[in-house]
């Protein structure tokens, strides 16, 4: 039962971090990304790390693999974004 909860937590964190990136990437709506980064610059990266941890603890199988991969993708994109923002 707790494995299902960790998988749900990981999925919600994945959506919370990838949705603002996707909306900003297609130039529709940059508000959610700005809000997420205004709270703290490293908050999305921390959320992605927590999502990876929750996915590792979560349900075994293909869902686990997909959640880990999507959360790592989110983490890597936010690391690239953070490095570019710090370079400016």
Secondary structure, DSSP 4 states (H G I P E B T S, - for coil): -HHHHHHHHHHHHHHHHHHHHHHHHTTS--HHHHHHHHH-TTHHHHHHHHHHHHHHHS--SHHHHHHHHHHHHHHHHHHHHHHHHHH-
